């Protein structure tokens, strides 16, 4: 399994826990909560984009090497 899948899932779960904690317990000020959620969202986007770039690079390398297509 690719490292990006468990990392992305972990970031998603962290975001869900932060959101539920804020909803029920309100441990952070609203401004801090927004900053936390934006940070988790940006990290998740970076992981997804990085995974797509690496996958595209591997697929392009396979297409260029005709021996691997058979």
C-alpha positions, 0 to 999 in steps of 0.5 A: 500500500502506498504511504499516501493512503494511510497518511491521507486517511489519518489526516481526514480522521484528525480533521473529523476529531478536531471538528467533533471536539470543537462541536461538543467540547469547544476546546479552541477559540473559533479563530484557532479552530479555523486555523487548525482545520485549514492546516489539516485541509492543506496538508491533506491536499498536499498528500493527495497532489503528491500521490497523484504526481508520483502515480503520473510519473510512474505511469509515464515511465511505464508508457515510455518503456515498451518492455513493461507494457507486455 
